[in-house]
């Protein structure tokens, strides 16, 4: 932060703390520090101080003190003891050529490389202190004054993930340090030994491939929300394990795959250059409802907008198209990545590819906003080139790409399928003047008209009568929807319903429906909205379990033989 953005990451643990906060350097208490700085994990700092009115707060240690090449104090076992009332005692093998540079690593460092877990143990026995880094004794002090006090976790604005922060009685902690494997874990994650982060890239983009909570470390209190009787809202993922989650999915093992975007207002060029998006795999290993392990399953993406687990692989929508990630050795990190279909333009405002979702017909479906596309089959055959938004599909191997229906609207964001194949979906900016969004039942092969954009489907022929207009839902920005497939066993009164999440109303709403479908029209009865979940503070992204809100949809069916795919039988 500030002048230290290119300096070594620096934090620490303060022990034997006493006196007022801020007496030492305006921030800390008088104390003895166990330093956590790149290249210097295990240094001892003696932090004497004074109160605001000048009263001394003395701190001292007796140390086996030697001098390195540059005459700096360094712990030297067996050397004569020297009393220190201030300054730093370097750990035993701190590199004499240490520099205050971001990512510095010394030749004999025992701390783990950046991005891997390091264990620091501080043993306070009587008036002595011993520091262990990854199981190695690196520093020792005697005759510590004071010999007791508070314990504080120090942060100097360098982001540091702490997965275990424990206090044990002397002699009771017997867990042996297990070093990381000699060979790095096979991963698509970028190397992090000495990262160079572009200006404006958030610090949380650089994180360990794996993050694990210790037993008992929960996700904290759930946000305030109103729910129907019998339902409970919990904070299932602790802060830090995922930064900016988008659409995701759950596989048969209960693992949650979530798109994790950098959360910055970049343009397309910066997103494509930095590729800071990733897919995070979350696991609840003890079954308590809180995901306690987070693994970067895949990275180097622009802005992931969803995930679908199918046939042993993860399919992800991230501009410029739909990706397939395969974890062949089941280590939680995808070794193989394939762009199955591309050619979808985007402008970093959200009107891009979303999904995909697995339809009952066995195909993957996804949406794309009105930014233009030039989509080809794997053999190079053009599927379609144009500006209209729409719904697309393909087989799981990436073949037989189809433009299933054209929206002629700005940004279709989510899809949900009935067991019989009917498609429901959310769409933002369905109409521009006046502005409104919608939830609709989309007909395969349909084109959903908007008078001011007819020119972008001038190549399509019209047949049959127009469908009724879509109901005006106002400007609520629906971000996703899903059918409640287990409604009967979980809550019989909520059967035959769909849930949608809306950003501006900060809620997940529901509505029951009865549907009459034909090739030419779709009629959906739509009683007034009911809030299933209402939050006064934060808007949901997309419900992993969703509820209903459906309206009448409108489209016209194009003539046979045009690029829009007909309904699948």
C-alpha positions as CSV (number, residue, x, y, z in Angstrom):
1,X,0.0,0.0,0.0
2,X,1.3,3.5,-0.8
3,X,5.1,3.6,-1.0
4,X,5.4,-0.2,-0.3
5,X,3.6,-1.5,-3.3
6,X,7.0,-2.7,-4.7
7,X,8.5,-3.6,-1.4
8,X,8.7,-6.9,0.5
9,X,5.4,-8.1,1.9
10,X,5.6,-7.3,5.6
11,X,3.5,-8.3,8.6
12,X,4.1,-9.9,12.0
13,X,2.9,-11.2,15.3
14,X,3.5,-9.1,18.4
15,X,3.9,-10.8,21.8
16,X,4.2,-9.6,25.4
17,X,2.3,-6.4,24.3
18,X,1.6,-3.7,26.9
19,X,0.8,0.0,27.2
20,X,-1.5,2.0,25.0
21,X,-2.2,1.1,21.3
22,X,-0.2,3.4,19.0
23,X,2.6,4.0,21.5
24,X,5.1,2.3,19.1
25,X,5.3,4.1,15.8
26,X,1.8,5.4,16.0
27,X,0.3,2.0,15.3
28,X,1.5,-0.8,17.7
29,X,1.9,-1.5,21.3
30,X,5.2,-1.8,23.1
31,X,6.1,-5.5,22.4
32,X,8.4,-8.1,21.0
33,X,7.7,-8.9,17.3
34,X,8.0,-12.1,15.4
35,X,8.5,-10.7,12.0
36,X,6.7,-12.1,8.9
37,X,8.4,-10.5,6.0
38,X,9.6,-12.0,2.7
39,X,13.1,-13.3,3.4
40,X,12.9,-12.5,7.1
41,X,10.2,-14.7,8.7
42,X,11.4,-15.3,12.3
43,X,13.3,-12.1,12.9
44,X,13.0,-10.6,16.4
45,X,12.2,-6.9,16.7
46,X,12.4,-5.2,20.1
47,X,9.8,-2.5,20.1
48,X,10.3,-0.2,23.1
49,X,8.0,2.8,23.1
50,X,6.8,5.9,25.0
51,X,3.4,7.1,25.9
52,X,2.0,10.3,24.5
53,X,3.2,12.2,27.6
54,X,6.7,10.7,27.5
55,X,6.5,7.9,29.9
56,X,9.0,5.1,28.8
57,X,7.6,1.7,28.0
58,X,10.9,-0.3,28.0
59,X,11.3,-3.7,26.2
60,X,14.5,-5.7,26.3
61,X,15.9,-9.2,25.5
62,X,19.1,-11.0,26.0
63,X,20.3,-12.6,22.7
64,X,23.2,-14.8,21.4
65,X,24.2,-12.0,19.1
66,X,26.7,-12.2,16.2
67,X,27.3,-9.9,13.3
68,X,27.0,-10.7,9.6
69,X,29.1,-9.3,6.7
70,X,27.3,-5.9,6.9
71,X,27.5,-5.8,10.7
72,X,23.8,-6.5,11.2
73,X,22.8,-8.4,14.4
74,X,22.0,-12.0,13.7
75,X,21.1,-14.9,16.0
76,X,24.3,-17.0,16.4
77,X,23.8,-20.0,18.8
78,X,26.6,-20.1,21.4
79,X,27.7,-16.5,20.9
80,X,28.0,-14.2,24.0
81,X,24.6,-12.9,25.1
82,X,24.0,-9.2,24.5
83,X,21.1,-7.1,25.9
84,X,19.0,-5.4,23.3
85,X,16.5,-2.6,24.1
86,X,15.6,-1.9,20.5
87,X,16.4,-2.9,16.9
88,X,16.2,-6.2,15.1
89,X,17.8,-9.6,15.6
90,X,17.9,-11.3,12.2
91,X,17.0,-15.0,12.1
92,X,20.0,-17.4,11.8
93,X,20.4,-17.6,8.1
94,X,18.8,-14.4,6.8
95,X,20.5,-13.6,3.4
96,X,23.2,-11.0,3.8
97,X,22.2,-9.7,0.4
98,X,18.5,-9.2,1.4
99,X,16.8,-6.4,-0.4
100,X,13.4,-4.8,0.4
101,X,11.9,-5.9,-3.0
102,X,8.6,-7.5,-3.7
103,X,8.9,-11.2,-3.9
104,X,12.4,-11.4,-2.4
105,X,13.6,-14.9,-1.5
106,X,17.0,-15.6,0.1
107,X,19.3,-18.5,-0.7
108,X,18.7,-20.3,2.6
109,X,15.1,-19.3,3.4
110,X,13.0,-21.9,5.2
111,X,9.8,-20.1,4.7
112,X,7.6,-21.4,1.9
113,X,7.6,-19.7,-1.5
114,X,4.9,-17.0,-2.0
115,X,1.5,-18.6,-2.6
116,X,2.3,-21.6,-0.3
117,X,1.5,-22.0,3.4
118,X,4.2,-21.2,6.0
119,X,3.9,-22.2,9.6
120,X,5.4,-19.9,12.3
121,X,5.5,-21.1,15.9
122,X,6.3,-18.8,18.8
123,X,7.1,-20.6,22.0
124,X,7.0,-18.4,25.1
125,X,8.4,-20.3,28.1
126,X,9.1,-18.2,31.2
127,X,11.2,-15.3,30.0
128,X,12.4,-17.0,26.9
129,X,11.2,-17.0,23.3
130,X,11.9,-19.4,20.5
131,X,10.7,-19.0,16.9
132,X,10.2,-21.9,14.5
133,X,9.6,-21.5,10.8
134,X,8.2,-24.6,9.1
135,X,9.5,-26.7,12.0
136,X,13.0,-25.2,12.0
137,X,14.4,-23.2,15.0
138,X,15.4,-19.9,13.5
139,X,15.7,-17.5,16.5
140,X,15.9,-17.4,20.3
141,X,15.8,-14.8,23.0
142,X,16.4,-14.9,26.8
143,X,15.5,-12.7,29.8
144,X,12.6,-11.1,27.9
145,X,11.2,-8.0,29.6
146,X,8.2,-8.0,29.9
147,X,7.8,-11.8,29.9
148,X,4.1,-11.7,29.3
149,X,1.3,-9.6,27.8
150,X,-1.1,-9.5,24.9
151,X,-0.7,-11.2,21.6
152,X,-1.6,-9.2,18.5
153,X,-1.7,-10.1,14.8
154,X,0.1,-7.3,13.0
155,X,-0.7,-6.1,9.5
156,X,1.4,-3.6,7.6
157,X,-1.0,-3.5,4.6
158,X,0.4,-6.5,2.9
159,X,-2.3,-9.0,2.3
160,X,-1.8,-12.2,4.3
161,X,-4.0,-15.3,4.4
162,X,-4.1,-16.9,7.9
163,X,-5.8,-20.3,8.0
164,X,-4.8,-21.2,11.6
165,X,-4.2,-18.8,14.5
166,X,-4.0,-21.0,17.6
167,X,-2.9,-20.8,21.2
168,X,-1.7,-24.0,22.9
169,X,-0.4,-24.8,26.4
170,X,3.3,-25.5,26.6
171,X,4.2,-29.0,25.5
172,X,0.8,-29.9,24.1
173,X,1.4,-29.0,20.4
174,X,3.1,-32.0,18.9
175,X,2.0,-31.7,15.2
176,X,5.0,-32.2,12.9
177,X,5.5,-29.8,10.0
178,X,5.0,-31.5,6.7
179,X,6.8,-29.7,3.9
180,X,5.3,-29.2,0.5
181,X,6.1,-31.8,-2.1
182,X,9.4,-31.2,-3.9
183,X,7.6,-31.0,-7.3
184,X,5.0,-28.3,-7.6
185,X,1.4,-29.4,-8.0
186,X,0.4,-29.5,-11.6
187,X,-1.8,-26.5,-12.1
188,X,-3.0,-24.0,-14.6
189,X,-2.4,-21.3,-12.0
190,X,0.3,-18.8,-13.0
191,X,3.7,-19.1,-11.1
192,X,3.8,-16.9,-8.1
193,X,7.4,-17.0,-6.9
194,X,8.0,-13.3,-7.7
195,X,4.7,-12.0,-9.1
196,X,4.5,-8.8,-11.1
197,X,1.0,-7.5,-10.8
198,X,-0.2,-4.8,-13.2
199,X,-1.3,-1.5,-11.8
200,X,-4.9,-1.7,-10.7
201,X,-5.0,-5.5,-10.2
202,X,-6.4,-6.2,-6.8
203,X,-4.2,-7.9,-4.3
204,X,-6.6,-10.8,-3.8
205,X,-6.0,-11.9,-7.4
206,X,-2.6,-13.3,-6.2
207,X,-3.7,-16.1,-3.8
208,X,-2.6,-19.6,-3.0
209,X,-3.8,-22.4,-5.3
210,X,-5.4,-24.0,-2.2
211,X,-6.9,-22.4,1.0
212,X,-8.1,-24.6,3.8
213,X,-9.9,-23.7,7.0
214,X,-9.1,-25.5,10.3
215,X,-11.8,-27.3,12.1
216,X,-14.1,-24.8,13.8
217,X,-13.3,-21.9,11.6
218,X,-16.7,-21.0,10.2
219,X,-17.9,-18.5,7.6
220,X,-19.3,-16.1,10.2
221,X,-22.8,-14.7,10.7
222,X,-25.2,-14.8,7.8
223,X,-26.4,-11.5,6.3
224,X,-29.8,-10.2,7.5
225,X,-32.6,-11.5,5.3
226,X,-36.3,-12.5,5.4
227,X,-37.1,-16.1,4.5
228,X,-40.2,-18.4,4.6
229,X,-40.7,-20.4,7.8
230,X,-38.6,-23.5,7.9
231,X,-35.7,-22.1,5.9
232,X,-32.3,-21.0,7.1
233,X,-29.8,-18.8,5.4
234,X,-26.1,-19.4,6.2
235,X,-22.9,-17.8,5.0
236,X,-21.5,-20.9,3.3
237,X,-18.2,-19.5,2.0
238,X,-15.9,-17.4,4.2
239,X,-14.6,-14.1,2.8
240,X,-11.3,-14.5,1.0
241,X,-12.0,-18.0,-0.4
242,X,-13.8,-16.4,-3.3
243,X,-13.6,-12.7,-4.2
244,X,-16.3,-11.8,-6.7
245,X,-18.5,-14.9,-7.4
246,X,-20.7,-15.2,-10.4
247,X,-22.8,-18.1,-11.8
248,X,-21.7,-21.6,-10.8
249,X,-22.7,-25.2,-10.4
250,X,-22.5,-28.2,-8.0
251,X,-21.2,-31.6,-9.2
252,X,-22.3,-35.1,-8.0
253,X,-19.7,-35.0,-5.2
254,X,-21.2,-31.8,-3.8
255,X,-18.3,-29.7,-4.9
256,X,-19.2,-26.1,-5.8
257,X,-17.5,-24.6,-8.8
258,X,-17.9,-20.8,-9.0
259,X,-16.7,-18.2,-11.4
260,X,-14.4,-15.7,-9.6
261,X,-13.9,-12.4,-11.4
262,X,-11.3,-9.7,-10.4
263,X,-14.1,-7.2,-9.7
264,X,-12.6,-4.3,-11.5
265,X,-13.9,-1.8,-14.1
266,X,-11.5,-2.7,-16.9
267,X,-12.1,-2.6,-20.6
268,X,-11.9,-5.6,-22.9
269,X,-8.2,-5.1,-23.7
270,X,-7.1,-5.0,-20.0
271,X,-9.2,-8.1,-19.2
272,X,-7.7,-10.0,-22.1
273,X,-4.2,-8.9,-21.2
274,X,-4.4,-9.7,-17.5
275,X,-6.7,-12.8,-17.6
276,X,-7.3,-12.4,-13.9
277,X,-10.5,-14.4,-13.8
278,X,-10.6,-17.9,-12.4
279,X,-12.8,-20.9,-11.5
280,X,-12.7,-21.8,-7.8
281,X,-13.6,-25.2,-6.5
282,X,-15.1,-25.2,-3.0
283,X,-15.5,-28.3,-0.8
284,X,-17.3,-28.9,2.4
285,X,-15.2,-31.8,3.7
286,X,-16.9,-32.2,7.1
287,X,-20.5,-31.8,6.0
288,X,-21.3,-28.9,8.3
289,X,-22.7,-26.7,5.5
290,X,-19.7,-24.4,5.3
291,X,-17.2,-24.8,2.5
292,X,-13.8,-25.2,4.2
293,X,-11.5,-25.7,1.3
294,X,-11.0,-23.5,-1.8
295,X,-8.9,-24.6,-4.8
296,X,-8.2,-22.6,-8.0
297,X,-9.5,-25.2,-10.4
298,X,-8.7,-23.1,-13.5
299,X,-7.4,-19.6,-14.1
300,X,-6.2,-17.3,-16.9
301,X,-9.7,-16.4,-17.9
302,X,-11.3,-13.0,-18.7
303,X,-14.5,-12.8,-16.8
304,X,-16.1,-16.3,-16.1
305,X,-19.9,-16.1,-16.1
306,X,-20.9,-19.6,-15.1
307,X,-20.0,-23.3,-14.9
308,X,-21.6,-26.6,-15.7
309,X,-20.3,-30.0,-14.6
310,X,-21.1,-32.7,-17.2
311,X,-19.6,-36.0,-18.2
312,X,-16.5,-35.6,-15.9
313,X,-15.5,-32.1,-17.1
314,X,-16.3,-28.5,-16.3
315,X,-17.8,-26.3,-19.0
316,X,-17.3,-22.5,-18.4
317,X,-18.6,-19.4,-20.2
318,X,-15.9,-16.8,-20.3
319,X,-15.4,-14.4,-23.3
320,X,-14.7,-15.1,-26.1
321,X,-16.7,-18.4,-25.7
322,X,-17.3,-21.7,-24.0
323,X,-14.4,-23.6,-22.4
324,X,-13.9,-27.2,-21.3
325,X,-11.7,-28.0,-18.3
326,X,-10.6,-31.5,-17.4
327,X,-9.0,-32.7,-14.2
328,X,-7.6,-36.1,-15.4
329,X,-5.7,-37.0,-12.2
330,X,-8.5,-35.8,-9.7
331,X,-6.1,-33.5,-7.8
332,X,-8.6,-30.6,-7.9
333,X,-6.8,-28.6,-10.6
334,X,-7.6,-28.8,-14.3
335,X,-4.6,-29.9,-16.5
336,X,-6.4,-29.6,-19.8
337,X,-8.2,-26.6,-21.2
338,X,-10.0,-26.3,-24.5
339,X,-11.9,-23.4,-26.1
340,X,-14.7,-25.4,-27.7
341,X,-16.4,-22.5,-29.4
342,X,-15.5,-18.8,-29.7
343,X,-16.3,-15.8,-31.7
344,X,-18.6,-14.1,-29.2
345,X,-17.8,-10.4,-28.9
346,X,-18.1,-8.5,-25.7
347,X,-17.6,-5.0,-24.2
348,X,-17.0,-5.8,-20.5
349,X,-20.3,-4.4,-19.4
350,X,-21.9,-7.8,-18.7
351,X,-23.7,-8.3,-22.0
352,X,-21.6,-11.3,-23.0
353,X,-21.6,-15.1,-22.7
354,X,-23.4,-16.6,-19.7
355,X,-23.7,-20.3,-18.6
356,X,-23.6,-22.9,-19.9
357,X,-26.5,-25.1,-18.7
358,X,-27.2,-28.8,-19.4
359,X,-30.6,-29.3,-21.2
360,X,-32.6,-32.5,-20.8
361,X,-31.8,-33.2,-24.5
362,X,-28.1,-33.7,-23.4
363,X,-26.8,-30.5,-25.1
364,X,-25.2,-27.5,-23.5
365,X,-27.1,-24.2,-23.8
366,X,-25.7,-20.7,-23.2
367,X,-26.7,-17.1,-23.8
368,X,-24.9,-14.2,-25.4
369,X,-25.6,-10.5,-25.4
370,X,-26.1,-8.0,-28.2
371,X,-22.4,-7.4,-29.0
372,X,-22.0,-9.2,-32.2
373,X,-20.8,-12.7,-33.1
374,X,-19.1,-14.7,-35.8
375,X,-19.4,-18.4,-34.7
376,X,-18.0,-21.3,-36.6
377,X,-18.2,-25.1,-36.2
378,X,-15.0,-27.0,-35.3
379,X,-14.3,-27.6,-39.0
380,X,-14.5,-23.9,-39.8
381,X,-18.1,-23.9,-41.2
382,X,-19.8,-20.6,-40.4
383,X,-22.8,-21.0,-38.1
384,X,-23.9,-17.4,-38.1
385,X,-22.4,-13.9,-38.2
386,X,-24.5,-11.0,-36.9
387,X,-25.3,-8.6,-34.0
388,X,-28.4,-10.2,-32.4
389,X,-28.3,-11.7,-28.9
390,X,-29.6,-15.1,-28.4
391,X,-29.5,-18.6,-27.0
392,X,-27.0,-21.1,-28.4
393,X,-26.3,-24.8,-27.9
394,X,-23.8,-27.6,-28.8
395,X,-23.0,-31.2,-28.0
396,X,-20.7,-31.9,-25.1
397,X,-17.7,-32.5,-27.4
398,X,-18.2,-29.0,-28.9
399,X,-19.7,-30.2,-32.2
400,X,-23.0,-29.3,-33.9
401,X,-23.1,-25.6,-32.7
402,X,-26.6,-24.1,-33.1
403,X,-28.1,-20.7,-32.8
404,X,-31.3,-21.8,-31.0
405,X,-33.2,-18.5,-30.8
406,X,-32.6,-14.8,-31.3
407,X,-33.6,-12.4,-28.6
408,X,-33.2,-9.0,-30.4
409,X,-32.7,-7.8,-26.8
410,X,-29.7,-6.6,-25.0
411,X,-28.6,-9.2,-22.5
412,X,-30.1,-12.6,-21.8
413,X,-28.5,-13.7,-18.6
414,X,-29.9,-17.0,-17.3
415,X,-31.7,-20.1,-18.4
416,X,-33.7,-22.8,-16.6
417,X,-35.2,-26.0,-18.1
418,X,-38.4,-27.8,-17.3
419,X,-38.0,-31.7,-17.2
420,X,-40.0,-31.7,-20.5
421,X,-37.5,-29.3,-22.1
422,X,-39.3,-25.9,-21.9
423,X,-36.8,-23.1,-21.5
424,X,-37.3,-20.2,-19.1
425,X,-34.8,-17.3,-19.0
426,X,-33.9,-13.9,-17.6
427,X,-33.2,-10.9,-19.9
428,X,-31.9,-7.5,-18.9
429,X,-32.8,-4.4,-21.0
430,X,-35.5,-6.3,-22.9
431,X,-36.8,-2.9,-24.0
432,X,-34.9,0.4,-24.1
433,X,-37.5,3.2,-24.0
434,X,-39.1,2.8,-21.6
435,X,-36.5,0.5,-20.0
436,X,-37.6,-2.8,-18.6
437,X,-36.3,-6.3,-18.0
438,X,-38.1,-9.7,-18.1
439,X,-38.4,-13.3,-17.3
440,X,-39.8,-15.3,-20.2
441,X,-40.5,-18.7,-21.6
442,X,-38.4,-18.9,-24.8
443,X,-39.5,-21.0,-27.8
444,X,-36.7,-22.8,-29.7
445,X,-36.5,-21.3,-33.1
446,X,-38.1,-18.0,-32.1
447,X,-37.0,-14.5,-32.7
448,X,-38.1,-12.0,-30.0
449,X,-38.8,-8.7,-31.7
450,X,-37.9,-5.2,-30.6
451,X,-39.0,-2.5,-33.1
452,X,-35.9,-0.3,-33.0
453,X,-33.6,-3.3,-33.7
454,X,-35.3,-5.1,-36.5
455,X,-32.5,-4.3,-38.9
456,X,-30.1,-6.7,-37.1
457,X,-32.2,-9.7,-38.2
458,X,-33.1,-8.4,-41.6
459,X,-31.8,-11.7,-43.0
460,X,-34.4,-13.7,-41.2
461,X,-37.9,-14.4,-42.7
462,X,-41.1,-14.0,-40.6
463,X,-43.8,-16.6,-40.6
464,X,-46.9,-17.2,-38.4
465,X,-48.5,-14.6,-36.2
466,X,-46.6,-12.6,-33.6
467,X,-46.5,-13.9,-30.0
468,X,-48.0,-11.7,-27.3
469,X,-45.7,-9.0,-25.9
470,X,-43.5,-9.8,-22.9
471,X,-44.9,-8.3,-19.6
472,X,-43.1,-5.1,-18.4
473,X,-41.2,-6.0,-15.1
474,X,-39.6,-2.7,-14.7
475,X,-35.9,-2.0,-14.3
476,X,-34.9,-4.8,-11.7
477,X,-31.9,-6.4,-13.5
478,X,-32.6,-10.2,-13.0
479,X,-29.3,-12.0,-12.9
480,X,-30.3,-15.7,-13.0
481,X,-33.0,-18.3,-12.5
482,X,-33.4,-22.0,-11.8
483,X,-36.2,-24.4,-11.3
484,X,-36.6,-25.9,-7.8
485,X,-36.3,-29.5,-8.9
486,X,-36.6,-30.9,-5.4
487,X,-39.5,-28.8,-4.3
488,X,-41.8,-31.7,-3.5
489,X,-39.5,-33.3,-0.9
490,X,-38.2,-30.1,0.6
491,X,-41.3,-28.0,0.6
492,X,-44.4,-29.3,-1.1
493,X,-46.1,-25.9,-1.1
494,X,-43.3,-24.6,-3.4
495,X,-43.7,-27.3,-6.1
496,X,-43.9,-26.2,-9.7
497,X,-42.0,-23.0,-9.1
498,X,-39.0,-21.1,-10.3
499,X,-36.7,-18.8,-8.4
500,X,-34.9,-15.8,-9.9
501,X,-32.4,-13.4,-8.4
502,X,-32.8,-9.7,-9.0
503,X,-30.0,-7.1,-8.4
504,X,-31.9,-3.9,-7.8
505,X,-34.6,-5.4,-5.6
506,X,-31.9,-7.4,-3.7
507,X,-34.0,-10.5,-3.5
508,X,-34.8,-13.9,-4.8
509,X,-38.4,-14.0,-5.9
510,X,-40.8,-16.8,-6.8
511,X,-44.0,-17.5,-8.6
512,X,-45.9,-20.6,-9.4
513,X,-46.9,-21.3,-12.9
514,X,-49.0,-23.4,-15.2
515,X,-47.8,-23.6,-18.8
516,X,-49.5,-24.2,-22.1
517,X,-47.0,-24.6,-24.9
518,X,-47.3,-25.0,-28.7
519,X,-45.1,-24.3,-31.6
520,X,-46.7,-21.0,-32.1
521,X,-47.4,-19.6,-28.7
522,X,-46.6,-19.9,-25.0
523,X,-49.1,-18.9,-22.3
524,X,-47.9,-18.7,-18.7
525,X,-50.2,-17.8,-15.8
526,X,-48.4,-15.4,-13.5
527,X,-49.8,-14.5,-10.1
528,X,-48.2,-11.6,-8.2
529,X,-44.6,-11.8,-7.2
530,X,-43.6,-13.3,-3.8
531,X,-40.2,-12.7,-2.2
532,X,-38.5,-15.9,-1.3
533,X,-35.4,-14.2,0.1
534,X,-35.1,-10.4,0.6
535,X,-31.9,-8.8,1.7
536,X,-31.7,-5.2,2.8
537,X,-28.0,-4.9,2.0
538,X,-26.6,-7.1,-0.7
539,X,-27.9,-8.4,-4.0
540,X,-27.6,-12.1,-4.9
541,X,-25.7,-13.0,-8.1
542,X,-27.7,-16.0,-9.1
543,X,-29.5,-18.6,-7.0
544,X,-27.9,-22.0,-6.8
545,X,-31.3,-23.2,-5.8
546,X,-33.9,-20.9,-7.5
547,X,-37.6,-20.0,-7.5
548,X,-40.2,-18.8,-9.9
549,X,-41.3,-15.7,-11.6
550,X,-42.7,-16.2,-15.1
551,X,-44.5,-14.0,-17.6
552,X,-46.0,-14.2,-21.0
553,X,-43.4,-14.4,-23.7
554,X,-43.5,-13.1,-27.3
555,X,-41.8,-14.3,-30.4
556,X,-42.4,-15.2,-34.0
557,X,-41.2,-18.4,-35.6
558,X,-38.9,-18.1,-38.6
559,X,-39.3,-20.1,-41.8
560,X,-37.5,-23.5,-42.0
561,X,-34.0,-23.6,-43.3
562,X,-32.6,-20.5,-41.8
563,X,-29.7,-20.5,-39.2
564,X,-32.0,-20.5,-36.2
565,X,-32.2,-24.1,-35.0
566,X,-35.7,-25.7,-34.9
567,X,-37.0,-27.2,-31.6
568,X,-35.3,-30.5,-30.7
569,X,-37.4,-33.6,-30.5
